[in-house]
Structure formats: structure tokens, C-alpha cells
Amino acid sequence: MRDTAVLHSEDRAAVLVEALPYIQDYYGQTVVIKYGGNAMVNEELKEAVIRDIVLLSLIGVRVAVVHGGGPEISGMLKKIGKESRFIKGLRYTDRETMDIVQMVLCGKINKDLVTLLSAAGGRGMGVGGMDGGLFTAKKLEDEDGTDYGYVGEITEVNPAPVTDLMDAGYIPVVSTVARGEDQDTCYNINADTAAAKLAIALKAKKLILLTDVRGLLRDPKDENSLIRSLKVSEVPALIRAGAVSGGMIPKVGCCVEAVRGGVERANIQDGRVKHSVLMELLSDDGVGTMIH
């Protein structure tokens, strides 16, 4: 009988051998990861994602992290006695809320993530959407006249602040606040949208949206109906069939926009699965739904 330790070592070696062609494929390439959901608030999952990002950076993948911070913003608003209000899934952002958004996203969350990356052996560097003109936006306006307050729609991306950091060996950690082009203010930007726009501007090979579901389900009530691969041209039919509905519509829309903008592949995947980032990028199986 072979020694158990040897068998375990062989299993670990097999994993590394399987990862080799993917490491070669992604070496020197850019991957944008939108970090949010449970992966951002559960300490065990948070540690796993951070380690995944650091490992990717150490093997030569250029990783940019875009983060939201909905629960933290809601928590801070509650502390000051202000109720969170959402319209069509977007946070209504008045002037006071915008101040809180800027403080939480560009301050606490951004610097906490940079600290975690450094503690795991990476070189994180925070960059706000207003820094170096990274994101420019105008007030978001729907055709029906819905008012979201200081919620913005990105009109321009200047990727230089992010590419400069990656060129210097850093992992950029991007907060989603933008400078207004239509008025002297800053805007709150949806993190999925910001990640897609940044991925296009960076000519990224891959966009990953971490969320709290397995991916896109053909039957939203059946966890086993995961759609593993999807062409952009197939999306409208799925929307008509009801497979893409509710909060999944804007996420899929971001992926479609990214792919049409030149990103090779975009993934919606479960951030509740430990090391899902590495599983998607460096294994044969992958996770979630890949749109291409």
C-alpha cells in the first residue's frame, strides 16, 4: 500500500500540472474582478478571495479589483439614523448619502482591502474613481424620468492610473465613485457597471463578477440548471424566457457590454465558494456562467 502522504502530494502535484496551461495563458494578461456579496463580508470567504488575488499576481497575472460596499454603506447610514432607500435596485443617493458613500468606499473599505492584500503577501494600492480622472460620469437619467439622486452613468474611463500601478507591480483596488462632468459633484457608480467599463478600457482578457448565486440558471428555481457557457447572441432569448430576470439582468448586461467591448470572456460566479476565482481561471472545470 502506498503511503497516504505520497498520494496527497501526488494529488497536489496533479493540480499544479492541470493549472500550468492556464498560467501560461493568463501570464501578462489583465483580469478585472468585481468583489462583492458574501465574499466581502464573510471572513473565511474574504481570506480565500484575497489569497486567490495575491497568487494570481505572483504568477504574473495583472489583476485589478473593483469593489462595492452596499452593506457597509447601509450600516453607516443606520448609525446616523438615515434609512437606506432603493429604486429599481439602485441606492437613492442624496447629498448626505453621497458623503457617506465616498467616505465608506474610498476610505474604510478600500484601505481595509489594501491592508488584507499586503498581509497576504501582495502589493495592494487603493485608487478612487476620481483619482487621475479614472471615472468620469454624468447624472443617471432613465427615459421615464426616474430620479436616483447622485447616481452616475460613466461617460469616460481613463485607465492610466490603474495601468501605471499594474506596471509597477501593484494590485489596484478601485472604489466606484466618479467625478461629475455635468456638474461639480461626485457620483455613486454601480460596481458591476464600473468593473465592466474598466475591463473594456484595460483590454482585459477576463471579467469576473462575484455574486451570491451559482451563476445564471436556466430555471431560477433549480440550482442544478446552471448555464455554464453562453454566447452574447443567446442572451435576448433567455431574457424573453424569464431565465434572466430581476437583479441578474443588469449583471448579464454588464458582461454582454464587456464582451462586445473586446473582453474575451466574462463570468458571473458564486463568491460563496472558497477559491472560486482560482477554480475558474486555473482549472479545467471552471465555475459559474461564462459569457463569450
Secondary structure, DSSP 8 states (H G I E B T S, - for coil): ---HHHHHHHHHHHHHHHHHHHHHHHTT-EEEEEE-THHHHSHHHHHHHHHHHHHHHHTT-EEEEEE--HHHHHHHHHHTT----EETTEE-B-HHHHHHHHIIIIIIIHHHHHHHHHHTT--EEEEETTGGG-EEEEEEE-TT--EEEEEEEEEEE--HHHHHHHHTT-EEEEE-EEEESSSSSEEE--HHHHHHHHHHHTT-SEEEEEESSSS-BSSTT-TT-B--EE-GGGHHHHHHHTSS-TTHHHHHHHHHHHHHTT-SEEEEEETTSTTHHHHHHHSSS--SEEE-
